[in-house]
Amino acid sequence: MNPELPPAAPDVVAAAVESLTSRLRKKLDAAIESYTAVPVTADGGVLRIRCGEDAEVTLAPGPTGAVTDAEQAVCSCLLAPRCLHRAAVLSACPVADAETVPESTGATTGRTAAEGNVTPDGTPSSASSGVSAGTEPSATGTQGTPDPAQTSTPGTATTHTPAPVAPTPAQVAAAGALWAAAATVLAAGVPAAGAVPQAELLRAAHTARLAGLHRAEAAALRVVRGLRGARARYDGHRLADLVVSVRELLLTTSLLSAADPDPTLVGTARRAYRPGGSLRVHGVCREPVIASTGYGGVVTHLVSDEGRWFSVADVKPGGPARARGAATATVTLGSGTLNHAQLSRGGLLISGATLSPDGRLGSGKGVRATPLAGLSWSSGPLAALFARPLAEVVAERFVDAPGADPEQAEQAPRRLIGCDLVLVGATGDHLLARELSPTGRPSASGLLVRLTPANGHPDLAHTANFHQLASRPGLRLRVIGRLDPDRAATLRPLAVGPVPGTDETLRLPDDWQGHADLGYDRLQGAHFPPPSAVPAVDDLAGIPSDPLAEAPLWRLRRLVEVAVSGGRRAVAEPARDGDRSGGRAALRRSGFRTAADLAVTLAEEADRRSRDVFGRITDPDPAPYARAWLATAVYLAATERALIRATWQPQPSDT
């Protein structure tokens, strides 16, 4: 993928690849790799890519900035439009998001909910300047979200859950086609999932969009982006994210193919900003954003008088330098008299507010904002963030079923959490802290929490601040952070402040308004109490183990990931060595008998061979293999989530 190129609609890319002859399709991946490095020449609103002495591809993006029509991509060679140059350049373009592609005339909208929003996770989306654009959901995960218990906003009606309705025959057919394309990609693996299999997946995703299957379409686009990132070895690519995307796509399409009436399987299209009436919001903290796609900026998190989360984002191209500079950038909301540093320690009285589905505040022409004096973390609605037990709050953040609505599964763990902790010590890559009792004193029954930096980039202050905190066991801290749903009892702090009613805590400057943003503010020795004022804490000898790290589920996880990265042939190897590594035996000894059985089934299905009437080996049907992999992946996700949830509960022996 060439980031200098505009996004291209899935159906435009798929049509260009489908028009190639079989001989040209074999050359497509090599052509994409060569054209990705070719410089792009901008001529007004037109982009030109020189593909040789006699060929030049011209892209003319539409009003949305994306290539959404076949006529917007033209090649000067004699074979155009069925030429290799045009197909390779379009395949090198980023995949356009659904909201940038206009609805096709006569498209079947199918059954869609009146409210909601399905956003791609782990995938980059176009981020624009200003507050209304927000941040990239792929790279930041920073947007605050309204409390699910309060789904209505001032001036708007309450959202109602749509009644279950069976999918239409067109939706069932579209889901079946998307399932088949995804199964083929899974069987091929990352090395063989080149431009042609990706184009087939994009074609099926476009068909799903026309049928109104928004959740399946979003999952398919995430898979394509993940495949491209894996094949290009991008720094920001994570194999675990691609595994989640493939699992989500196969699970959603398999249930839709079976005519499951669950409305969350269909999903909903992205919604625009909606009126939010009048709001009084109070600053909580700032969070720097550095995306792997080159974007950078800041998100300021806010809380209303009713306890609902909102955010103001300023994310633009620029990377780490942009993230540092945005710390004091002007907030483009209302009169624009505040910067993000002031807003995080102040407040706003907003009239005519506009809200996105995930709680971002828009900056429309009718929005008026008046600055307010800030509140400390120990007063008003901010004090309520620290009033509940940590285990109770975390229990609400987990979504039990692996097939749950991805919007809820993505946003719920990312809502910020407040708690009072006492530092115990440092071990490995994290700090250990214990939850304080309601009286503000350490308790043996307090939940033990692991703290890790929210962002380890050297241009940010997270790591330096953690070094300061690690050298001061016994320090009391008030923490605002985000749950890490993939690690045992782990929080990623965004800001810290002093615990009220004790001298064994931080001593911050008055102009910091009672908290330090760990990504921007740097803690110094003067901000801490003297060592003699901090009581000693228990050593690390009694720290409970990490059940997720000790469980042999890593063997099953490796098999699931190898299936995605290496394809069917890579998974078949364990079936041929007779379990010489002892992986399945280790799972059974540890009590994970279902995991061992699923591993055997997956390996045997991967090694299955079929022959034609002449006795020659042929490629087997990928559907049974995909079903075996999906069962294994769903079991693994549910088991790991159960183990992680258990770490957020106090140990029975401590209560």
GIJO-V210354 format. One line per field, one symbol per residue. ss: DSSP state (2 for helix, 1 for strand, 0 for the rest). phi: phi as a letter, one per 20 degrees, with the letter a starting at -180 (. if undefined). A space follows every 10 residues. Layout:
BEGIN
ss->???
phi->???
END
This chain:
BEGIN
ss->0000000102 2222222200 0222220222 2222220001 1110011111 0000011110 0000001002 2211100000 0002222222 2200100222 0000000000 0000000000 0000000000 0000000000 0000000000 0000000000 0000000022 2222222222 2222222222 2200222222 2222222222 0002222222 2222222222 2200000022 2222222222 2222222000 0022220000 0001111111 1111111111 0000111111 1111000011 1111111022 2222222201 0000000012 2222001111 1111100001 1000000111 1100000002 2222220002 2222222000 0000022222 2200001111 1111111001 1111110000 0100000111 1000000000 0222222222 0000011111 1110000001 1111111000 0000100002 2200011000 0000222000 2220000002 2200002222 0022222222 2222220222 2222220000 0022222220 0022222222 2222220001 1000001100 0222222222 2222222222 2222222000 02220
phi->.dffeffcfg ffffffffff ffffffefff ffffffeffd decmeddcce dqfdcceddc fefendedcf feccdeffef eedfffffff fefgfffffe dffffmfeem ecffcoaddf dmcfcfddfn fffmdfffdd ldffcffffc edcgnceffd ffffcfffgf ffffffffff ffffffffng feeeffffff ffffffffff enefffffff ffffffffff felffefcff ffffffffff fffffffemf efffffmcff defcfcmdcd ccfdadcfcc efenebrbcd eccefeneec bcdccbgqmg ffffffgdff fecmfmeddf ffffdcabdd dmfccegenf eecffeeccd fcffdffdcm fffffdedff ffffgfeedf efefgffffe egfeffcdad ccfdrdbmeb edbdfefgen dfcfeffece dcgfbefffd egffffffff ecfnfecdcd bcfefdcflc ddfdbcbfef mbeebfceff felnbdffec edfcgfedff gfedffcffe fefffefffe ffffffffff fffffdnfff fffgfeemlf fmfffffffe neffffffff ffffffefcc cefenefcff fffgffffff gfffffffff fffffffedg fgfee
END
